[in-house]
Amino acid sequence: MARFEIDGLTEEELIELNQKIVARLRFLREMNSHVQMLDFRIGERVRFKPDGRPEVFGFITRYNRKSVSLIADNGGHWRVHPSFLTKVVPEDQSQPARTEGSVVAFRPPESKRSGR
């Protein structure tokens, strides 16, 4: 690893260096998230454990910049970092898992107008 002498840098140069370091760290984190996302597919069944709540099971519906969106079995919508997700393996290994093209039941949207 290269060594840099920062003691001789001006305040402006230090600020510019800091901005470049922060940008590089953000890029590396986003790349890490992207690589983890590639382990999952849209429509795949997953689970995760939110703090202080029971385990949530659902299906992935979308890739976001740093997370994936999923619809839980109870109809809830979640955005979760892929590092918290675990693939759900079907109980019967003799049947292949249905992931892509699986049907997900959606509740119809509730009317926002009252009296209808």
JOTAVEN-V499130 format. One record per pair of residues at least 6 apart in sequence whose C-alpha atoms are under 8 Angstrom apart, sorted by the first residue. I is the first residue (numbers start at 1). J is the second residue. Records with the same first field share a line. If there is no record, write none. Layout:
BEGIN
I=J + J
END
This chain:
BEGIN
6=14
30=65 + 66
33=66 + 67 + 81 + 82 + 83
34=65 + 66
36=82 + 83
37=63 + 67 + 68 + 82
40=87
41=60 + 99 + 100
42=59 + 60 + 61 + 62 + 63 + 99 + 100
43=59 + 60 + 61 + 99 + 100 + 101 + 102
44=59 + 60 + 87 + 98 + 99 + 100
45=57 + 58 + 59 + 60 + 87 + 88 + 99
46=57 + 58 + 59 + 60 + 85 + 86 + 87 + 88
47=55 + 56 + 57 + 58 + 85 + 86 + 87 + 88
48=55 + 56 + 57 + 84 + 85 + 86
49=55 + 56 + 84
50=56
56=72 + 73
57=72 + 73
58=70 + 71 + 72 + 73
59=70 + 71 + 72 + 73 + 104
60=68 + 69 + 70 + 71
61=68 + 69 + 70 + 71
62=68 + 69 + 70
63=69
66=81
67=79 + 80 + 81 + 82
68=79 + 80 + 81 + 82
69=77 + 78 + 79 + 80
70=77 + 78 + 79 + 80
71=77 + 78
72=78
75=106 + 107
89=97
90=96 + 97
END
